Amino acid sequence: MRITDAKPSLFAIFAALVATYTALLPLAAQSTTEPPKFDALLNGYTYPYSVKKYTFESQGQSLKMSYMFVPPKGNQPVVTLLHGKNFNAAYWQEAADTLQSLGYGVLMPDQIGFGKSSKPTDYQYSFAALANNTKALMDSLQLRSSIILGHSMGGMLATRFALLFPQATQQLILVNPIGLENYLQFVEYKDIDFFYQNQLKQTPEKVVSYQKKNYYAGDWNERYAALTEPLIGWINGPDWPQLALVSAKTYDMIFTGPVVEEFKDITVPTTLILGTRDRTGPGRNWKKPGVQRELGRYDLLGADIKKRNSDIEVIELEGLGHLPQIEDFERFIKALKSTL
């Protein structure tokens, strides 16, 4: 074949490829997944179990607390699972499924200000208030006591619950809780307006970047991404200014409602399950002048807590980060079963 004969065929092939690519562009655009958008109550976001509402009065307001509840089998106890700040009760699905298979009852509330529960902006958010709300929910379900398990911010709430209501706490289990340090000893106080302005600047990209770096040591997969959907949907949704203010107020209680100084006063059986790779340290970007302490050293914090209360059991999961129950469920559930 002569070169002059080949040229028209090559151009024809190229032109056909361009035409095909151009024709497929609208289809590609149609197949792109729409970013999630949710209102303040997460309508349209599906939870793994039936969601019920507990209506009650608090601080002069009528509020609705969403929750999922699976009754126990026989005489098995109920495990109350308390979520972290950037999450809601739905992320406990795998743990709840396993606990249910073992006969335990499971109570999974969305705290006021989170998930599908009410989001009042004129509410004094504190761990004591949220603990009191949780106790009222338990009373409404005629649960005299429960195993209280909290993760991250939920660990601070669980600790406050056990301190306020030891008779209702059969056992306290804390999974990579924040609040194992009294942050205001080491960092400058920032008011609610500071956190509100920060929250208003949030973007979906920032959410993913933060969690990828701080929760999973740079790893990312579909399971991790799915857990960001509610928060990203709020940022994209119509109620973000309201939600940003609520989020700012719940940041404030992390700094102003420390629990670590009272670990010595815990009287119920208590276990810490710690992923030692975790470095979560609220306020590390605005430490007081001269402070050298590295916040969030979870590989060291277990020993620190043992000094405060030697009765507390510490289970360390080497190489896991802030969400061991998500990152390596098999190792997490093995640790949990060993202490229940």
Steps between C-alpha positions, in 0.01 A plus 500: 500500500630846412522771768270727301233226503522459883453866593127527427432183704691629803324834490168325458567283805605803705191693395280206593660472845448873563139474392440200726665672799293816444182296478575323828568817698132565588464138617808533719360817651170325569677209675692727738372449852326805639660630821280428803281776640319465830290725719562543873317177589680284242179424317580265215798343675427138590588350839559125545218446748156649551530857634273611779453840666505578870329834567588683820541843655847644565606858571150623427485335158315203356766279341503175306779248556534240226613154595518137391425226750528123474375322817722237664442128493429339836688663786779648291577868570453794267805673353449875442724621217592871506629654176786741436476861393539452124260206489154380595355179639489331158875431495451246781324259261767227491551508876124495558454205264766302685375590846147409399621161372648440847167577665579849626250777466627810322397863550642750250391860558574807294584764756318834485692703241600192299367259239121498466436664839395861565763769431415796727739793466389656832596199711771468762687199370692319771591140573288517814196610300550231235556236768179608671313476168640150445393392847149634434488299177603186690231568759240533224602153378492366858872424491622519858863450397718442198855440387610845382740503206623826350733584213697824451282786631254230603769380740489833685121472511515139619743596778276784617201262491684247719599773746146639522312168487722221633195298603384497137844405364576129511831551325682789329689435176687781324625460142768755409324767702606859481526671836779282638680834538374825653548705185474848652805424712700499178312707241350846479126535541311571179141621521200373308534772234846363413361152439192638322712686245714190450193286441356744248818452295465122493491329160453136397863494391617614843290233671653223290853639536471526879360153551738337252801653674392484864281190517651259249867601457451587134294195406158545340232271368128490429416403857686799645349729236147382582541620860559856379173509306280650777746781579568577134126492433447757775770728359332479159151530644271792587556508878878520528512844674275363777695176521833683502390692811386180672833339413687799642312470829581130529867576434489736797390228742800286404730768640286629787361165624807291585453157652856372542548666840212286629621163376614435856134523605367235260357213701362271227705238311677693225698403191693713252537356148766708328631497146856611576561672165237761587633855542171690547582809703237777498662844517850391400512784247462767769707375791598746770845659464771276634289182509709211370251217562399302193125460524323182400770241561265207539797266521581672832159610628397153619788496749410854610143393576620195695689740728177688566297184566679167515170309484442607139585228248691614191494301175738635236453424130837559342504676166133605500379858504205701624228261373616145574141377469500617138863450402532138621169373633625149572773624735261745660221251563746247641613762752141596578391139554793448737381775731121463487 
